[in-house]
Amino acid sequence: MRYRAIYPGGFTVQRISYVFLAALMIMASASNVFAIDDYFFPTDVLKQKMVGITAGYDFEYAASQNDYPGGHYDDSLAGHFLNLDCQVGLGYGLQTGIALGATPSVRVVNDNYTTSPGIKLVYNHSGVENPFFSLKYSPVELLSLSKDIGVTIEYSFKPGKWGSSHVAGYGYDTHIVEAYGSLATGAFRTFLGWESEINDAANYRMANLNAIGLGTEYNINKSLAATVGGRAGIVGSSTTTGEHRFANIKTTVQYAIVNNVWVVPSFDYIYVENFRAVDQTIGNTNAEIYGLALRAIF
């Protein structure tokens, strides 16, 4: 899975909510989709010369209550995000792709209750996100495994300075490694895997992420399927933030509107525990993502 960092980079106002929002980098935006067709499931790979395209929209909302010496403030974020993902089957169990993202609008509100009356700061930004490049491999055919078993390893890379400089994720490279396995039993397919994200920035220690993913897909009929999946993991400490844990649960429904074309609504709930950030305590964060995507295979 590829994660969007949605903190408003570039803000210089003291005690602004950039630390809280940076914690939301674990929020999934261009995540793997658990769909009816084999080529959307985490452990499946497109066959040679096949192309899979996904175009989607996400609305994300997050809120947190935070403390610092001598004061208290609340943060909230509401953002609109567009995603475009293209994957190509290379044959021999290999698949490669690119994921693009744009941020038409993100609104951050910071309410500081230290003074009377309180101070409200509002920030808006938009721009183009850094792209992700990916390479995925499945050894199932090479190992002559049962068709009910799936195994994949995937590597994704995000260059740090290809997007807008004021959009989150700019300024540091991201490397993601995923390993997933799955088992099909009747109308169900269950997957289990591990994900690791390493962020690299010059002269700054970024927070890295490790998580376990688990989920089940249920094929209701030939045109309709539903998936419930989740992740739990740890965001490591960085130069400015302490180690903390997170968990999320995502529900997805896939409906085939025509042959090889699906409409995919989804809902994702994320919880991030409180953690220290410089001289502040970022409170427990709750976030929701409402998504709608259109996917096709050619």
Buried (B, 14 or more C-beta within 10 A) or exposed (E): BBBBBBBBBBBEEEBBBBBBBBBBBBBBBBBBBBBBBBBBBBBBBBBEEBBBBBBBBBEBEBBBBBBBEEEBBBBBBBBBBBBBBBBBBBEEBBBBBBBBBBBEEBBBBBBBBEEEEEEEBEBEBBBBBBBBEBBBBBEBEEEEEEEEEBBBBBEBBBEBEEBBEBBBBBBBBBBBEBBBBBBBEEEEBBBBBBBBBBBEBEEEBBBBBEBEBEBBBBBEEEEBBBBBBBBBBBBBBBEBBBEBBBBBBBBBBBBBEEEEBBEBEBEBBBBBBBBBBEEBBBBEBEBBBEBEBBBBBE
